[in-house]
Amino acid sequence: MALWKRFWLLLSAIWVLVCLLNAFTIVAFSEGEEAKALQPAALAVAVPALAYAALWAYFRLRSR
């Protein structure tokens, strides 16, 4: 596995953990405002996916 993929996997796991903790904290301590927790949950998925696509494209173009 390439080094950038290992770093991406590590940082993505940390990112997802922090975002989900943020979302669970919003749900646990906010009364009736569960909709606010959707943004951190969406970011938990979107940011690592976009980062992987950007890094994949960068290294793909760089290798040519």
Summary of the structure (lengths in Angstrom):
residues: 64
radius of gyration: 15.3
end to end distance: 19.3
largest distance: 53.7
contacts: 151
relative contact order: 0.15
helix: 88%
strand: 0%
